Amino acid sequence: MSEKEIASKILRYLKTVPKCFAWKEHGGIYGTAGIPDIIACIGGRFYAFEVKTPEGKTTKLQEATIRKILACGGIVLVVHSVDEVRAVINSSLQ
């Protein structure tokens, strides 16, 4: 499964989560390099998800962005499936 397909499944799931506003960040010339693929506000908390295939690796720029988000108190994860996102959200909302 491609990163695009995984991200699409994650966004579909996030649409079912109460008090969730989420969107897909788009790369390319109009996007900001290093920003995680999916950004969400869930119940007032900031979440960022960097989507990767099982073989995918984060870049140094992505790792730097992840550190900055964590330093600001945000929740940021590198995820490989919608199940990983579901588990994180379920555990943090309890």
PDB file of N, CA, C and O in Angstrom:
ATOM      1  N   MET A   1       0.848  -1.178   0.000  1.00  0.00           N
ATOM      2  CA  MET A   1       0.000   0.000   0.000  1.00  0.00           C
ATOM      3  C   MET A   1       0.899   1.249   0.000  1.00  0.00           C
ATOM      4  O   MET A   1       1.912   1.289   0.700  1.00  0.00           O
ATOM      5  N   SER A   2       0.532   2.239  -0.768  1.00  0.00           N
ATOM      6  CA  SER A   2       1.329   3.466  -0.879  1.00  0.00           C
ATOM      7  C   SER A   2       1.040   4.413   0.288  1.00  0.00           C
ATOM      8  O   SER A   2       0.040   4.263   0.991  1.00  0.00           O
ATOM      9  N   GLU A   3       1.928   5.387   0.483  1.00  0.00           N
ATOM     10  CA  GLU A   3       1.703   6.402   1.513  1.00  0.00           C
ATOM     11  C   GLU A   3       0.395   7.140   1.261  1.00  0.00           C
ATOM     12  O   GLU A   3      -0.334   7.453   2.202  1.00  0.00           O
ATOM     13  N   LYS A   4       0.098   7.414   0.011  1.00  0.00           N
ATOM     14  CA  LYS A   4      -1.143   8.112  -0.340  1.00  0.00           C
ATOM     15  C   LYS A   4      -2.363   7.304   0.092  1.00  0.00           C
ATOM     16  O   LYS A   4      -3.317   7.864   0.631  1.00  0.00           O
ATOM     17  N   GLU A   5      -2.339   6.005  -0.140  1.00  0.00           N
ATOM     18  CA  GLU A   5      -3.468   5.148   0.251  1.00  0.00           C
ATOM     19  C   GLU A   5      -3.596   5.061   1.772  1.00  0.00           C
ATOM     20  O   GLU A   5      -4.703   5.094   2.308  1.00  0.00           O
ATOM     21  N   ILE A   6      -2.469   4.950   2.458  1.00  0.00           N
ATOM     22  CA  ILE A   6      -2.494   4.900   3.924  1.00  0.00           C
ATOM     23  C   ILE A   6      -3.050   6.212   4.475  1.00  0.00           C
ATOM     24  O   ILE A   6      -3.900   6.199   5.365  1.00  0.00           O
ATOM     25  N   ALA A   7      -2.579   7.340   3.955  1.00  0.00           N
ATOM     26  CA  ALA A   7      -3.045   8.653   4.409  1.00  0.00           C
ATOM     27  C   ALA A   7      -4.541   8.814   4.168  1.00  0.00           C
ATOM     28  O   ALA A   7      -5.244   9.381   5.004  1.00  0.00           O
ATOM     29  N   SER A   8      -5.027   8.328   3.048  1.00  0.00           N
ATOM     30  CA  SER A   8      -6.451   8.413   2.737  1.00  0.00           C
ATOM     31  C   SER A   8      -7.279   7.636   3.759  1.00  0.00           C
ATOM     32  O   SER A   8      -8.322   8.114   4.206  1.00  0.00           O
ATOM     33  N   LYS A   9      -6.823   6.453   4.126  1.00  0.00           N
ATOM     34  CA  LYS A   9      -7.531   5.646   5.132  1.00  0.00           C
ATOM     35  C   LYS A   9      -7.508   6.334   6.493  1.00  0.00           C
ATOM     36  O   LYS A   9      -8.501   6.316   7.220  1.00  0.00           O
ATOM     37  N   ILE A  10      -6.384   6.933   6.830  1.00  0.00           N
ATOM     38  CA  ILE A  10      -6.279   7.641   8.107  1.00  0.00           C
ATOM     39  C   ILE A  10      -7.245   8.819   8.140  1.00  0.00           C
ATOM     40  O   ILE A  10      -7.933   9.024   9.140  1.00  0.00           O
ATOM     41  N   LEU A  11      -7.304   9.591   7.068  1.00  0.00           N
ATOM     42  CA  LEU A  11      -8.224  10.733   7.020  1.00  0.00           C
ATOM     43  C   LEU A  11      -9.676  10.286   7.110  1.00  0.00           C
ATOM     44  O   LEU A  11     -10.484  10.933   7.775  1.00  0.00           O
ATOM     45  N   ARG A  12     -10.014   9.181   6.444  1.00  0.00           N
ATOM     46  CA  ARG A  12     -11.388   8.653   6.548  1.00  0.00           C
ATOM     47  C   ARG A  12     -11.707   8.296   7.996  1.00  0.00           C
ATOM     48  O   ARG A  12     -12.798   8.586   8.487  1.00  0.00           O
ATOM     49  N   TYR A  13     -10.759   7.671   8.671  1.00  0.00           N
ATOM     50  CA  TYR A  13     -10.972   7.333  10.081  1.00  0.00           C
ATOM     51  C   TYR A  13     -11.128   8.600  10.919  1.00  0.00           C
ATOM     52  O   TYR A  13     -12.043   8.686  11.738  1.00  0.00           O
ATOM     53  N   LEU A  14     -10.252   9.580  10.727  1.00  0.00           N
ATOM     54  CA  LEU A  14     -10.297  10.795  11.537  1.00  0.00           C
ATOM     55  C   LEU A  14     -11.622  11.536  11.390  1.00  0.00           C
ATOM     56  O   LEU A  14     -12.047  12.223  12.319  1.00  0.00           O
ATOM     57  N   LYS A  15     -12.275  11.409  10.249  1.00  0.00           N
ATOM     58  CA  LYS A  15     -13.589  12.042  10.055  1.00  0.00           C
ATOM     59  C   LYS A  15     -14.646  11.450  10.977  1.00  0.00           C
ATOM     60  O   LYS A  15     -15.685  12.072  11.202  1.00  0.00           O
ATOM     61  N   THR A  16     -14.396  10.251  11.516  1.00  0.00           N
ATOM     62  CA  THR A  16     -15.355   9.609  12.422  1.00  0.00           C
ATOM     63  C   THR A  16     -15.070   9.926  13.888  1.00  0.00           C
ATOM     64  O   THR A  16     -15.875   9.592  14.758  1.00  0.00           O
ATOM     65  N   VAL A  17     -13.954  10.555  14.167  1.00  0.00           N
ATOM     66  CA  VAL A  17     -13.555  10.841  15.547  1.00  0.00           C
ATOM     67  C   VAL A  17     -14.251  12.118  16.019  1.00  0.00           C
ATOM     68  O   VAL A  17     -14.151  13.153  15.361  1.00  0.00           O
ATOM     69  N   PRO A  18     -14.963  12.055  17.163  1.00  0.00           N
ATOM     70  CA  PRO A  18     -15.629  13.256  17.673  1.00  0.00           C
ATOM     71  C   PRO A  18     -14.615  14.364  17.989  1.00  0.00           C
ATOM     72  O   PRO A  18     -13.484  14.093  18.391  1.00  0.00           O
ATOM     73  N   LYS A  19     -15.039  15.593  17.802  1.00  0.00           N
ATOM     74  CA  LYS A  19     -14.224  16.778  18.097  1.00  0.00           C
ATOM     75  C   LYS A  19     -12.877  16.747  17.387  1.00  0.00           C
ATOM     76  O   LYS A  19     -11.854  17.125  17.957  1.00  0.00           O
ATOM     77  N   CYS A  20     -12.887  16.292  16.140  1.00  0.00           N
ATOM     78  CA  CYS A  20     -11.650  16.199  15.359  1.00  0.00           C
ATOM     79  C   CYS A  20     -11.750  17.051  14.100  1.00  0.00           C
ATOM     80  O   CYS A  20     -12.715  16.961  13.341  1.00  0.00           O
ATOM     81  N   PHE A  21     -10.743  17.868  13.900  1.00  0.00           N
ATOM     82  CA  PHE A  21     -10.578  18.623  12.657  1.00  0.00           C
ATOM     83  C   PHE A  21      -9.224  18.225  12.101  1.00  0.00           C
ATOM     84  O   PHE A  21      -8.197  18.449  12.742  1.00  0.00           O
ATOM     85  N   ALA A  22      -9.216  17.634  10.910  1.00  0.00           N
ATOM     86  CA  ALA A  22      -7.966  17.112  10.345  1.00  0.00           C
ATOM     87  C   ALA A  22      -7.870  17.443   8.867  1.00  0.00           C
ATOM     88  O   ALA A  22      -8.878  17.587   8.176  1.00  0.00           O
ATOM     89  N   TRP A  23      -6.634  17.561   8.398  1.00  0.00           N
ATOM     90  CA  TRP A  23      -6.410  17.795   6.975  1.00  0.00           C
ATOM     91  C   TRP A  23      -5.088  17.193   6.545  1.00  0.00           C
ATOM     92  O   TRP A  23      -4.212  16.903   7.360  1.00  0.00           O
ATOM     93  N   LYS A  24      -4.971  17.013   5.232  1.00  0.00           N
ATOM     94  CA  LYS A  24      -3.760  16.491   4.607  1.00  0.00           C
ATOM     95  C   LYS A  24      -2.911  17.668   4.175  1.00  0.00           C
ATOM     96  O   LYS A  24      -3.383  18.561   3.472  1.00  0.00           O
ATOM     97  N   GLU A  25      -1.661  17.668   4.595  1.00  0.00           N
ATOM     98  CA  GLU A  25      -0.701  18.668   4.128  1.00  0.00           C
ATOM     99  C   GLU A  25      -0.171  18.194   2.779  1.00  0.00           C
ATOM    100  O   GLU A  25       0.156  17.019   2.615  1.00  0.00           O
ATOM    101  N   HIS A  26      -0.088  19.093   1.830  1.00  0.00           N
ATOM    102  CA  HIS A  26       0.391  18.722   0.504  1.00  0.00           C
ATOM    103  C   HIS A  26       1.798  19.265   0.299  1.00  0.00           C
ATOM    104  O   HIS A  26       2.073  20.434   0.571  1.00  0.00           O
ATOM    105  N   GLY A  27       2.661  18.423  -0.172  1.00  0.00           N
ATOM    106  CA  GLY A  27       4.040  18.834  -0.445  1.00  0.00           C
ATOM    107  C   GLY A  27       4.118  19.571  -1.769  1.00  0.00           C
ATOM    108  O   GLY A  27       3.134  20.145  -2.235  1.00  0.00           O
ATOM    109  N   GLY A  28       5.255  19.548  -2.346  1.00  0.00           N
ATOM    110  CA  GLY A  28       5.436  20.204  -3.634  1.00  0.00           C
ATOM    111  C   GLY A  28       5.809  21.660  -3.474  1.00  0.00           C
ATOM    112  O   GLY A  28       6.167  22.109  -2.385  1.00  0.00           O
ATOM    113  N   ILE A  29       5.723  22.392  -4.567  1.00  0.00           N
ATOM    114  CA  ILE A  29       6.190  23.776  -4.563  1.00  0.00           C
ATOM    115  C   ILE A  29       5.318  24.696  -3.711  1.00  0.00           C
ATOM    116  O   ILE A  29       5.774  25.763  -3.299  1.00  0.00           O
ATOM    117  N   TYR A  30       4.075  24.304  -3.442  1.00  0.00           N
ATOM    118  CA  TYR A  30       3.187  25.157  -2.660  1.00  0.00           C
ATOM    119  C   TYR A  30       3.139  24.769  -1.190  1.00  0.00           C
ATOM    120  O   TYR A  30       2.549  25.489  -0.385  1.00  0.00           O
ATOM    121  N   GLY A  31       3.743  23.655  -0.827  1.00  0.00           N
ATOM    122  CA  GLY A  31       3.752  23.202   0.560  1.00  0.00           C
ATOM    123  C   GLY A  31       5.043  23.588   1.262  1.00  0.00           C
ATOM    124  O   GLY A  31       5.963  24.141   0.659  1.00  0.00           O
ATOM    125  N   THR A  32       5.086  23.284   2.545  1.00  0.00           N
ATOM    126  CA  THR A  32       6.287  23.528   3.340  1.00  0.00           C
ATOM    127  C   THR A  32       6.989  22.201   3.559  1.00  0.00           C
ATOM    128  O   THR A  32       6.391  21.264   4.087  1.00  0.00           O
ATOM    129  N   ALA A  33       8.224  22.112   3.167  1.00  0.00           N
ATOM    130  CA  ALA A  33       8.982  20.872   3.298  1.00  0.00           C
ATOM    131  C   ALA A  33       9.134  20.488   4.764  1.00  0.00           C
ATOM    132  O   ALA A  33       9.351  21.344   5.621  1.00  0.00           O
ATOM    133  N   GLY A  34       9.016  19.193   5.040  1.00  0.00           N
ATOM    134  CA  GLY A  34       9.236  18.677   6.380  1.00  0.00           C
ATOM    135  C   GLY A  34       8.011  18.611   7.263  1.00  0.00           C
ATOM    136  O   GLY A  34       8.049  17.987   8.324  1.00  0.00           O
ATOM    137  N   ILE A  35       6.913  19.248   6.845  1.00  0.00           N
ATOM    138  CA  ILE A  35       5.689  19.233   7.645  1.00  0.00           C
ATOM    139  C   ILE A  35       5.061  17.844   7.553  1.00  0.00           C
ATOM    140  O   ILE A  35       5.001  17.275   6.463  1.00  0.00           O
ATOM    141  N   PRO A  36       4.583  17.274   8.689  1.00  0.00           N
ATOM    142  CA  PRO A  36       3.950  15.955   8.633  1.00  0.00           C
ATOM    143  C   PRO A  36       2.768  15.923   7.665  1.00  0.00           C
ATOM    144  O   PRO A  36       2.162  16.950   7.362  1.00  0.00           O
ATOM    145  N   ASP A  37       2.459  14.722   7.193  1.00  0.00           N
ATOM    146  CA  ASP A  37       1.438  14.539   6.159  1.00  0.00           C
ATOM    147  C   ASP A  37       0.032  14.910   6.607  1.00  0.00           C
ATOM    148  O   ASP A  37      -0.734  15.487   5.835  1.00  0.00           O
ATOM    149  N   ILE A  38      -0.313  14.584   7.848  1.00  0.00           N
ATOM    150  CA  ILE A  38      -1.663  14.841   8.349  1.00  0.00           C
ATOM    151  C   ILE A  38      -1.557  15.638   9.640  1.00  0.00           C
ATOM    152  O   ILE A  38      -0.804  15.284  10.548  1.00  0.00           O
ATOM    153  N   ILE A  39      -2.325  16.720   9.706  1.00  0.00           N
ATOM    154  CA  ILE A  39      -2.389  17.573  10.888  1.00  0.00           C
ATOM    155  C   ILE A  39      -3.811  17.478  11.428  1.00  0.00           C
ATOM    156  O   ILE A  39      -4.774  17.476  10.661  1.00  0.00           O
ATOM    157  N   ALA A  40      -3.939  17.399  12.753  1.00  0.00           N
ATOM    158  CA  ALA A  40      -5.269  17.293  13.349  1.00  0.00           C
ATOM    159  C   ALA A  40      -5.322  17.997  14.696  1.00  0.00           C
ATOM    160  O   ALA A  40      -4.330  18.073  15.421  1.00  0.00           O
ATOM    161  N   CYS A  41      -6.497  18.503  15.009  1.00  0.00           N
ATOM    162  CA  CYS A  41      -6.802  18.991  16.348  1.00  0.00           C
ATOM    163  C   CYS A  41      -7.927  18.097  16.846  1.00  0.00           C
ATOM    164  O   CYS A  41      -9.015  18.072  16.272  1.00  0.00           O
ATOM    165  N   ILE A  42      -7.655  17.365  17.916  1.00  0.00           N
ATOM    166  CA  ILE A  42      -8.631  16.417  18.446  1.00  0.00           C
ATOM    167  C   ILE A  42      -8.853  16.753  19.913  1.00  0.00           C
ATOM    168  O   ILE A  42      -7.952  16.616  20.741  1.00  0.00           O
ATOM    169  N   GLY A  43     -10.064  17.196  20.217  1.00  0.00           N
ATOM    170  CA  GLY A  43     -10.377  17.553  21.594  1.00  0.00           C
ATOM    171  C   GLY A  43      -9.452  18.614  22.160  1.00  0.00           C
ATOM    172  O   GLY A  43      -9.154  18.608  23.355  1.00  0.00           O
ATOM    173  N   GLY A  44      -8.997  19.520  21.314  1.00  0.00           N
ATOM    174  CA  GLY A  44      -8.131  20.601  21.755  1.00  0.00           C
ATOM    175  C   GLY A  44      -6.648  20.264  21.776  1.00  0.00           C
ATOM    176  O   GLY A  44      -5.832  21.103  22.157  1.00  0.00           O
ATOM    177  N   ARG A  45      -6.286  19.056  21.373  1.00  0.00           N
ATOM    178  CA  ARG A  45      -4.876  18.650  21.331  1.00  0.00           C
ATOM    179  C   ARG A  45      -4.369  18.660  19.893  1.00  0.00           C
ATOM    180  O   ARG A  45      -5.100  18.330  18.959  1.00  0.00           O
ATOM    181  N   PHE A  46      -3.103  19.045  19.731  1.00  0.00           N
ATOM    182  CA  PHE A  46      -2.474  19.078  18.414  1.00  0.00           C
ATOM    183  C   PHE A  46      -1.832  17.727  18.123  1.00  0.00           C
ATOM    184  O   PHE A  46      -1.033  17.221  18.912  1.00  0.00           O
ATOM    185  N   TYR A  47      -2.192  17.152  16.979  1.00  0.00           N
ATOM    186  CA  TYR A  47      -1.611  15.893  16.516  1.00  0.00           C
ATOM    187  C   TYR A  47      -1.022  16.104  15.128  1.00  0.00           C
ATOM    188  O   TYR A  47      -1.569  16.848  14.315  1.00  0.00           O
ATOM    189  N   ALA A  48       0.093  15.445  14.870  1.00  0.00           N
ATOM    190  CA  ALA A  48       0.686  15.437  13.533  1.00  0.00           C
ATOM    191  C   ALA A  48       1.116  14.005  13.236  1.00  0.00           C
ATOM    192  O   ALA A  48       1.733  13.345  14.071  1.00  0.00           O
ATOM    193  N   PHE A  49       0.783  13.537  12.041  1.00  0.00           N
ATOM    194  CA  PHE A  49       1.109  12.173  11.638  1.00  0.00           C
ATOM    195  C   PHE A  49       1.949  12.197  10.369  1.00  0.00           C
ATOM    196  O   PHE A  49       1.508  12.693   9.333  1.00  0.00           O
ATOM    197  N   GLU A  50       3.142  11.668  10.456  1.00  0.00           N
ATOM    198  CA  GLU A  50       3.996  11.482   9.284  1.00  0.00           C
ATOM    199  C   GLU A  50       3.727  10.068   8.796  1.00  0.00           C
ATOM    200  O   GLU A  50       4.033   9.100   9.493  1.00  0.00           O
ATOM    201  N   VAL A  51       3.160   9.943   7.612  1.00  0.00           N
ATOM    202  CA  VAL A  51       2.757   8.645   7.068  1.00  0.00           C
ATOM    203  C   VAL A  51       3.903   8.050   6.261  1.00  0.00           C
ATOM    204  O   VAL A  51       4.490   8.708   5.403  1.00  0.00           O
ATOM    205  N   LYS A  52       4.203   6.801   6.554  1.00  0.00           N
ATOM    206  CA  LYS A  52       5.259   6.076   5.839  1.00  0.00           C
ATOM    207  C   LYS A  52       4.790   4.661   5.530  1.00  0.00           C
ATOM    208  O   LYS A  52       3.983   4.086   6.261  1.00  0.00           O
ATOM    209  N   THR A  53       5.303   4.112   4.444  1.00  0.00           N
ATOM    210  CA  THR A  53       5.120   2.686   4.179  1.00  0.00           C
ATOM    211  C   THR A  53       6.044   1.945   5.142  1.00  0.00           C
ATOM    212  O   THR A  53       6.915   2.566   5.750  1.00  0.00           O
ATOM    213  N   PRO A  54       5.875   0.638   5.294  1.00  0.00           N
ATOM    214  CA  PRO A  54       6.779  -0.097   6.192  1.00  0.00           C
ATOM    215  C   PRO A  54       8.255   0.084   5.845  1.00  0.00           C
ATOM    216  O   PRO A  54       9.112   0.003   6.725  1.00  0.00           O
ATOM    217  N   GLU A  55       8.557   0.324   4.581  1.00  0.00           N
ATOM    218  CA  GLU A  55       9.952   0.509   4.153  1.00  0.00           C
ATOM    219  C   GLU A  55      10.397   1.964   4.229  1.00  0.00           C
ATOM    220  O   GLU A  55      11.588   2.255   4.118  1.00  0.00           O
ATOM    221  N   GLY A  56       9.450   2.878   4.419  1.00  0.00           N
ATOM    222  CA  GLY A  56       9.749   4.309   4.367  1.00  0.00           C
ATOM    223  C   GLY A  56      10.563   4.797   5.546  1.00  0.00           C
ATOM    224  O   GLY A  56      10.458   4.265   6.651  1.00  0.00           O
ATOM    225  N   LYS A  57      11.368   5.805   5.307  1.00  0.00           N
ATOM    226  CA  LYS A  57      12.216   6.422   6.335  1.00  0.00           C
ATOM    227  C   LYS A  57      11.951   7.927   6.364  1.00  0.00           C
ATOM    228  O   LYS A  57      11.672   8.539   5.333  1.00  0.00           O
ATOM    229  N   THR A  58      12.043   8.509   7.548  1.00  0.00           N
ATOM    230  CA  THR A  58      11.907   9.961   7.646  1.00  0.00           C
ATOM    231  C   THR A  58      13.203  10.629   7.195  1.00  0.00           C
ATOM    232  O   THR A  58      14.294  10.072   7.321  1.00  0.00           O
ATOM    233  N   THR A  59      13.048  11.836   6.667  1.00  0.00           N
ATOM    234  CA  THR A  59      14.217  12.623   6.273  1.00  0.00           C
ATOM    235  C   THR A  59      14.732  13.394   7.488  1.00  0.00           C
ATOM    236  O   THR A  59      14.057  13.473   8.515  1.00  0.00           O
ATOM    237  N   LYS A  60      15.915  13.952   7.365  1.00  0.00           N
ATOM    238  CA  LYS A  60      16.466  14.770   8.452  1.00  0.00           C
ATOM    239  C   LYS A  60      15.579  15.978   8.721  1.00  0.00           C
ATOM    240  O   LYS A  60      15.403  16.374   9.873  1.00  0.00           O
ATOM    241  N   LEU A  61      15.021  16.565   7.671  1.00  0.00           N
ATOM    242  CA  LEU A  61      14.130  17.709   7.840  1.00  0.00           C
ATOM    243  C   LEU A  61      12.853  17.295   8.570  1.00  0.00           C
ATOM    244  O   LEU A  61      12.385  18.020   9.448  1.00  0.00           O
ATOM    245  N   GLN A  62      12.287  16.146   8.221  1.00  0.00           N
ATOM    246  CA  GLN A  62      11.099  15.648   8.919  1.00  0.00           C
ATOM    247  C   GLN A  62      11.411  15.381  10.388  1.00  0.00           C
ATOM    248  O   GLN A  62      10.602  15.699  11.260  1.00  0.00           O
ATOM    249  N   GLU A  63      12.565  14.806  10.666  1.00  0.00           N
ATOM    250  CA  GLU A  63      12.960  14.535  12.052  1.00  0.00           C
ATOM    251  C   GLU A  63      13.118  15.826  12.846  1.00  0.00           C
ATOM    252  O   GLU A  63      12.748  15.879  14.018  1.00  0.00           O
ATOM    253  N   ALA A  64      13.660  16.859  12.224  1.00  0.00           N
ATOM    254  CA  ALA A  64      13.802  18.158  12.891  1.00  0.00           C
ATOM    255  C   ALA A  64      12.430  18.755  13.198  1.00  0.00           C
ATOM    256  O   ALA A  64      12.221  19.312  14.276  1.00  0.00           O
ATOM    257  N   THR A  65      11.501  18.641  12.258  1.00  0.00           N
ATOM    258  CA  THR A  65      10.146  19.152  12.471  1.00  0.00           C
ATOM    259  C   THR A  65       9.461  18.385  13.591  1.00  0.00           C
ATOM    260  O   THR A  65       8.777  18.982  14.422  1.00  0.00           O
ATOM    261  N   ILE A  66       9.637  17.079  13.621  1.00  0.00           N
ATOM    262  CA  ILE A  66       9.055  16.257  14.683  1.00  0.00           C
ATOM    263  C   ILE A  66       9.572  16.721  16.045  1.00  0.00           C
ATOM    264  O   ILE A  66       8.788  16.861  16.985  1.00  0.00           O
ATOM    265  N   ARG A  67      10.860  16.957  16.163  1.00  0.00           N
ATOM    266  CA  ARG A  67      11.438  17.428  17.431  1.00  0.00           C
ATOM    267  C   ARG A  67      10.842  18.777  17.843  1.00  0.00           C
ATOM    268  O   ARG A  67      10.567  18.994  19.023  1.00  0.00           O
ATOM    269  N   LYS A  68      10.643  19.678  16.889  1.00  0.00           N
ATOM    270  CA  LYS A  68      10.077  20.999  17.197  1.00  0.00           C
ATOM    271  C   LYS A  68       8.642  20.872  17.705  1.00  0.00           C
ATOM    272  O   LYS A  68       8.261  21.536  18.669  1.00  0.00           O
ATOM    273  N   ILE A  69       7.849  20.021  17.057  1.00  0.00           N
ATOM    274  CA  ILE A  69       6.457  19.825  17.485  1.00  0.00           C
ATOM    275  C   ILE A  69       6.422  19.240  18.893  1.00  0.00           C
ATOM    276  O   ILE A  69       5.647  19.694  19.735  1.00  0.00           O
ATOM    277  N   LEU A  70       7.253  18.239  19.151  1.00  0.00           N
ATOM    278  CA  LEU A  70       7.307  17.635  20.487  1.00  0.00           C
ATOM    279  C   LEU A  70       7.737  18.660  21.540  1.00  0.00           C
ATOM    280  O   LEU A  70       7.202  18.671  22.648  1.00  0.00           O
ATOM    281  N   ALA A  71       8.690  19.510  21.202  1.00  0.00           N
ATOM    282  CA  ALA A  71       9.168  20.531  22.137  1.00  0.00           C
ATOM    283  C   ALA A  71       8.074  21.531  22.493  1.00  0.00           C
ATOM    284  O   ALA A  71       8.106  22.137  23.564  1.00  0.00           O
ATOM    285  N   CYS A  72       7.113  21.702  21.600  1.00  0.00           N
ATOM    286  CA  CYS A  72       6.001  22.624  21.840  1.00  0.00           C
ATOM    287  C   CYS A  72       4.814  21.946  22.522  1.00  0.00           C
ATOM    288  O   CYS A  72       3.793  22.587  22.770  1.00  0.00           O
ATOM    289  N   GLY A  73       4.943  20.659  22.825  1.00  0.00           N
ATOM    290  CA  GLY A  73       3.875  19.944  23.518  1.00  0.00           C
ATOM    291  C   GLY A  73       2.890  19.242  22.611  1.00  0.00           C
ATOM    292  O   GLY A  73       1.891  18.705  23.088  1.00  0.00           O
ATOM    293  N   GLY A  74       3.148  19.234  21.315  1.00  0.00           N
ATOM    294  CA  GLY A  74       2.270  18.533  20.387  1.00  0.00           C
ATOM    295  C   GLY A  74       2.527  17.035  20.402  1.00  0.00           C
ATOM    296  O   GLY A  74       3.545  16.565  20.910  1.00  0.00           O
ATOM    297  N   ILE A  75       1.599  16.310  19.843  1.00  0.00           N
ATOM    298  CA  ILE A  75       1.730  14.862  19.694  1.00  0.00           C
ATOM    299  C   ILE A  75       2.040  14.604  18.234  1.00  0.00           C
ATOM    300  O   ILE A  75       1.262  14.981  17.358  1.00  0.00           O
ATOM    301  N   VAL A  76       3.156  13.974  17.964  1.00  0.00           N
ATOM    302  CA  VAL A  76       3.555  13.700  16.580  1.00  0.00           C
ATOM    303  C   VAL A  76       4.096  12.285  16.503  1.00  0.00           C
ATOM    304  O   VAL A  76       4.882  11.848  17.343  1.00  0.00           O
ATOM    305  N   LEU A  77       3.653  11.585  15.473  1.00  0.00           N
ATOM    306  CA  LEU A  77       4.050  10.190  15.305  1.00  0.00           C
ATOM    307  C   LEU A  77       4.328   9.868  13.858  1.00  0.00           C
ATOM    308  O   LEU A  77       3.726  10.437  12.948  1.00  0.00           O
ATOM    309  N   VAL A  78       5.244   8.954  13.660  1.00  0.00           N
ATOM    310  CA  VAL A  78       5.446   8.347  12.344  1.00  0.00           C
ATOM    311  C   VAL A  78       4.579   7.098  12.352  1.00  0.00           C
ATOM    312  O   VAL A  78       4.768   6.213  13.187  1.00  0.00           O
ATOM    313  N   VAL A  79       3.625   7.024  11.420  1.00  0.00           N
ATOM    314  CA  VAL A  79       2.670   5.911  11.407  1.00  0.00           C
ATOM    315  C   VAL A  79       2.714   5.174  10.073  1.00  0.00           C
ATOM    316  O   VAL A  79       3.055   5.739   9.034  1.00  0.00           O
ATOM    317  N   HIS A  80       2.359   3.902  10.140  1.00  0.00           N
ATOM    318  CA  HIS A  80       2.379   3.042   8.958  1.00  0.00           C
ATOM    319  C   HIS A  80       1.009   2.473   8.620  1.00  0.00           C
ATOM    320  O   HIS A  80       0.853   1.782   7.613  1.00  0.00           O
ATOM    321  N   SER A  81      -0.001   2.763   9.468  1.00  0.00           N
ATOM    322  CA  SER A  81      -1.344   2.231   9.228  1.00  0.00           C
ATOM    323  C   SER A  81      -2.376   3.039  10.005  1.00  0.00           C
ATOM    324  O   SER A  81      -2.047   3.773  10.937  1.00  0.00           O
ATOM    325  N   VAL A  82      -3.618   2.885   9.602  1.00  0.00           N
ATOM    326  CA  VAL A  82      -4.716   3.531  10.321  1.00  0.00           C
ATOM    327  C   VAL A  82      -4.861   2.913  11.707  1.00  0.00           C
ATOM    328  O   VAL A  82      -5.290   3.595  12.638  1.00  0.00           O
ATOM    329  N   ASP A  83      -4.516   1.646  11.863  1.00  0.00           N
ATOM    330  CA  ASP A  83      -4.617   0.995  13.172  1.00  0.00           C
ATOM    331  C   ASP A  83      -3.705   1.661  14.197  1.00  0.00           C
ATOM    332  O   ASP A  83      -4.081   1.788  15.362  1.00  0.00           O
ATOM    333  N   GLU A  84      -2.523   2.084  13.786  1.00  0.00           N
ATOM    334  CA  GLU A  84      -1.609   2.786  14.695  1.00  0.00           C
ATOM    335  C   GLU A  84      -2.222   4.107  15.151  1.00  0.00           C
ATOM    336  O   GLU A  84      -2.144   4.457  16.328  1.00  0.00           O
ATOM    337  N   VAL A  85      -2.825   4.830  14.232  1.00  0.00           N
ATOM    338  CA  VAL A  85      -3.462   6.109  14.565  1.00  0.00           C
ATOM    339  C   VAL A  85      -4.625   5.868  15.516  1.00  0.00           C
ATOM    340  O   VAL A  85      -4.767   6.570  16.517  1.00  0.00           O
ATOM    341  N   ARG A  86      -5.447   4.891  15.213  1.00  0.00           N
ATOM    342  CA  ARG A  86      -6.604   4.560  16.048  1.00  0.00           C
ATOM    343  C   ARG A  86      -6.153   4.239  17.480  1.00  0.00           C
ATOM    344  O   ARG A  86      -6.760   4.711  18.441  1.00  0.00           O
ATOM    345  N   ALA A  87      -5.099   3.443  17.620  1.00  0.00           N
ATOM    346  CA  ALA A  87      -4.612   3.054  18.946  1.00  0.00           C
ATOM    347  C   ALA A  87      -4.123   4.267  19.738  1.00  0.00           C
ATOM    348  O   ALA A  87      -4.411   4.386  20.929  1.00  0.00           O
ATOM    349  N   VAL A  88      -3.396   5.155  19.091  1.00  0.00           N
ATOM    350  CA  VAL A  88      -2.873   6.349  19.769  1.00  0.00           C
ATOM    351  C   VAL A  88      -4.010   7.254  20.217  1.00  0.00           C
ATOM    352  O   VAL A  88      -4.012   7.742  21.348  1.00  0.00           O
ATOM    353  N   ILE A  89      -4.963   7.477  19.344  1.00  0.00           N
ATOM    354  CA  ILE A  89      -6.073   8.368  19.682  1.00  0.00           C
ATOM    355  C   ILE A  89      -6.928   7.754  20.779  1.00  0.00           C
ATOM    356  O   ILE A  89      -7.309   8.446  21.723  1.00  0.00           O
ATOM    357  N   ASN A  90      -7.233   6.475  20.672  1.00  0.00           N
ATOM    358  CA  ASN A  90      -8.042   5.819  21.702  1.00  0.00           C
ATOM    359  C   ASN A  90      -7.366   5.883  23.066  1.00  0.00           C
ATOM    360  O   ASN A  90      -8.033   6.132  24.070  1.00  0.00           O
ATOM    361  N   SER A  91      -6.072   5.665  23.119  1.00  0.00           N
ATOM    362  CA  SER A  91      -5.379   5.692  24.413  1.00  0.00           C
ATOM    363  C   SER A  91      -5.271   7.105  24.971  1.00  0.00           C
ATOM    364  O   SER A  91      -5.322   7.285  26.188  1.00  0.00           O
ATOM    365  N   SER A  92      -5.127   8.100  24.124  1.00  0.00           N
ATOM    366  CA  SER A  92      -4.983   9.470  24.627  1.00  0.00           C
ATOM    367  C   SER A  92      -6.322  10.102  24.992  1.00  0.00           C
ATOM    368  O   SER A  92      -6.356  11.064  25.759  1.00  0.00           O
ATOM    369  N   LEU A  93      -7.417   9.584  24.460  1.00  0.00           N
ATOM    370  CA  LEU A  93      -8.732  10.143  24.778  1.00  0.00           C
ATOM    371  C   LEU A  93      -9.350   9.507  26.018  1.00  0.00           C
ATOM    372  O   LEU A  93     -10.407   9.941  26.478  1.00  0.00           O
ATOM    373  N   GLN A  94      -8.704   8.494  26.553  1.00  0.00           N
ATOM    374  CA  GLN A  94      -9.257   7.832  27.749  1.00  0.00           C
ATOM    375  C   GLN A  94      -8.798   8.500  29.007  1.00  0.00           C
ATOM    376  O   GLN A  94      -9.167   8.074  30.102  1.00  0.00           O
TER     377      GLN A  94
END
